[in-house]
Amino acid sequence: MTRHGLSQIWGILLLFLAWQLWVTAGAYNAIVIPRPLDVLADLVTDPSAYLEPTAATVLVAVLGLALGTLLGAGLAIAAWTSRVLAGMLTPLGLVFSSVPVVCLIPVLARLFGYDERTVLAVVAVITFFPCFVFTAAGLRATPPMTAELFRSLGARRAKVLLRLALPAAVPQMMIALRVTAAQSILAAMVAEFLMGTGGLGNLFAVSHTDFKMSRAFGASLVAMVLSTVVYAATARAERRVRERWT
Amino acid sequence: MGRASQIVYGALGVVLFLAGWEVIGQYRLAGLTWPPLSTVIEFLGTSSRWPLFGRALASTMSSAATGFLIGVSLGLVLALGVHLLPRLRPGTDRLAAMVNAIPAIALGPILIVTFDRAGTPAALAAIHVFFLVYVAVSSGLTAAQRAQQDLLTVLGAKRTMRLKLLEAPAALPAFASSLKVALSASILGAILGEWFGAPRGLGVIILNAMENFQIPLLWSAVLLAAGISLALFGLATWLERAVHRRFR
């Protein structure tokens, strides 16, 4: 391993080492806390057990992201077309973006029922508010004088939206995506844990009650790696877009 | 848009939202599990329930506050540490990002073993807060302009002197912004942490009310939690503005 690589991951290695030592020295029963090596072993020996739950969680996270983004961007566009609507929605958007959404899971569960719809709704709600706030800000942040130019050339409102405001909002929407995408996997997992509807959260819950702690923590490890990878990917995409757009 | 019309439109939006909540509840447009706002407020306003909410609130708030203080201190210390020892920074960044990516439901069992059930909410809040503060402060400390750094160095300022006179004040706006998000994060962390078998707290009420179909109780507790994070958010926004005015 190169020196550069080691300077990046020594912290993570240290954490795993401390975990292994802590469990071994503390002589915790494997039912309470598994050893990291056992978790890795379970992941390697039985990867098929993780495949379906992972796919389910990724699917619901992606669908929820898409739904939330669509709704958030749609509402932001509606606010862009009407000054009154913008004045009414902007404070609400700010209010809601500070509400702890994960606490809403029980309410959503009661509204939508104990199934995938609730998980989907949780991810959509988490995505919705940042997307609305950032897109609305982006739509207003057109380069100076361009709006005047469009107007003096006689462009219709729809054209201004499509050719000017929406492209100007794309970098802001990418920020919203970076903020929410990684979060959506973890939130989906919490919701699945409470709903018992399949996916990594459910795999954790089921394995936990069966005292298969290695598998439960394996599910967490998969979710952790997924959300880290998604974060890195969206951060890179955001940088790319920003460089090309501005 | 003028400031006055902004306030009027904003208030109108909030009123319409609350009215919509009431109407949906009254006419049961979203089923039996969506109570009208007036029912929830009446439920919250009944004085015989105040001890219940009071105890839960005090417990959640004290967990959140403990977690907040621990998380902020840890984040500050570690950010200062990697600032003074830059070689440790890439590894610490990765470690912090990974700890933040551990699903809360996996942290729950580990924290229960380490800090027992009563301490888990504060620990989970501390982890959330730590990450936000660490990221903001460690990048804020490098925000001072190169020319100012050089000036101080030329004038003979030592490392600690530079930190005190230039870099720490330059990091304050980022620190204040991170505190703002960290406040709501600490409430969220505490409530989530309470889902893993804490003896009392708002999170316990929320989860039990969901399982026992106590709809007004569920919404009251969620409304209370949302109200608190909003109030803290407002307070922190005010603080943040003051810091930004002074140090930018």
Interface residues (C-beta under 8 A of the other chain):
Chain A: S7 Q8 I9 W10 G11 I12 L14 L15 Y28 V32 I33 R83 V84 A86 G87 M88 L89 T90 P91 L92 V95 S98 V99 P100 V102 C103 L104 P106 V107 A109 R110 L111 A182 L186 M189 V190 F193 L200 G201 F204 A205 H208 A216 F217 A219 S220 A223 M224 S227 T228 Y231
Chain B: M1 S5 Q6 V8 Y9 G10 L12 G13 V14 L16 F17 A30 G31 T33 W34 R87 P90 G91 T92 D93 R94 L95 A96 A97 M98 V99 A101 I102 P103 A104 I105 A106 P109 I110 V113 S184 I187 L188 I191 L192 G203 I206 L207 A209 M210 F213 I215 L218 W219 V222 A225 A226 S229 L230 F233
